[in-house]
Amino acid sequence: MNQPIGIFDSGLGGLTVLKALAQKFPGESFCYVGDIARLPYGNKSPETIRKYGVQILDYLKRENVKALIIACNSASTVFLNEKHYQGLPLLNVIGPGSRAALAKSADKRIAVLGTSATIRSGAYGKTLRQLDPSAMVIERACPLFVPLAEEGMSADDITLAVARRYLQDIKDQAIATVVLGCTHYPLLKADILKALTPTTQLIESGEVLAEELSQLFAAGELRPASPGSVGELRIKITDLTDHFERLALQLMHPLSIGPLERIVL
Amino acid sequence: MNQPIGIFDSGLGGLTVLKALAQKFPGESFCYVGDIARLPYGNKSPETIRKYGVQILDYLKRENVKALIIACNSASTVFLNEKHYQGLPLLNVIGPGSRAALAKSADKRIAVLGTSATIRSGAYGKTLRQLDPSAMVIERACPLFVPLAEEGMSADDITLAVARRYLQDIKDQAIATVVLGCTHYPLLKADILKALTPTTQLIESGEVLAEELSQLFAAGELRPASPGSVGELRIKITDLTDHFERLALQLMHPLSIGPLERIVL
């Protein structure tokens, strides 16, 4: 097996990121940790989120990964300014997501949707305004989106009603670029686009991290897998129920994954 | 301070139980632990729930409590048959809730609402049928109720739509006795009654545990606080955010509580 890239999330939402990366870099191996036993991170304090994050980064380092990716937006907010962790390249989703949003927005009016922790941190707003002081940013907490996504309630009247309540004024202001600042939110893309307008440009963590990883390879800061190699995907979670096993298979389809492995942190 | 009674829940929902007990037994002191850093328990495996539960029971024992109450229904399912923990009386909510439901139901047709973990365990159904083999029991997982309650979305159109989806067939079958098998659910009582019928008899954990505690005192199995004493309420949580501090004050109103104390387990 190639030396893998480590990636973590509070739960399985980050598999939307893993899938995007595995499809873009089929030669790379990935080791994913989903901290299901302690999810969601989105309503926890920064101190607690950091403590859990450090435990997982340490775990991934012991698994001999060559780089570390924090797929979880809530966790990214507490590692925002750290480019390395114990000598390994460390990527978070906030910076790349912000750069992608600015690149795709014509009028620099951007909305960011996230968990309570992500929005409370103001990390996206600060990053976007640092990158472009003229940017106009609306940050909106959407705390029910994670449980709705975990219940598989996409393309659902109730989810649409929740989305309309969270997003009506973003639609009214005709904001055309919206950052999905949580790995679960791509699962509710249909409802979010319906509550906004179908032409809204959605920025997803998986795509922006794939782009970021490309740049690390191109800049020689990270060595790609040797040519012709076939990557492996290992998924480790801190709790295991049938529900999560099924959800993981759905999220990763059509990619094949081995059995989920339960770990204790 | 009197020797307190220990009580724990996965989060702050159990404060509905603490409040009922503190109002019924104003001379008793209570030490409450809410495991906010790791909530919700309702979608975790029995092994993980038990591990967390044991950590909290051990903590409460070190706090010199005279009895232990598991307010959390999900945690109660994994301690269902244990009447003592390291020599201390141990109460869970499933047995008392089942007895109360049977006592109040004329036709022995009972619905139980709970988290995925509580319903998956089948603990209420088994207990009810052991107590009365003629009982007809419907168990229904309502996984979105906890996040809706935590978001303060009671008496809300979205919550009512969710309640109608979960409860329509219980209403159609005219089931008159419904166990609120999660400490958060009393917070959504208005919506639940509207989705059912206003005359539905709801069984709440707080009331049934108050009755259970009365019986322990009456049977001499637990010594009550000395006459004339004034109880104290201590609330300890494993994570602390402003949101939870406000929620705790709301839930305990009009009772006064000291500042929330953060503990590490």
Interface residues (C-beta under 8 A of the other chain):
Chain A: I36 A37 R38 N43 K44 S45 T48 S116 P143 L144 V146 P147 L148 E150 E151 D157 I158 A161 V162 R165 T238 D239 L240 T241 H243
Chain B: I36 A37 R38 N43 K44 S45 T48 S116 P143 L144 V146 P147 L148 E150 E151 D157 I158 A161 V162 R165 T238 D239 L240 T241 H243
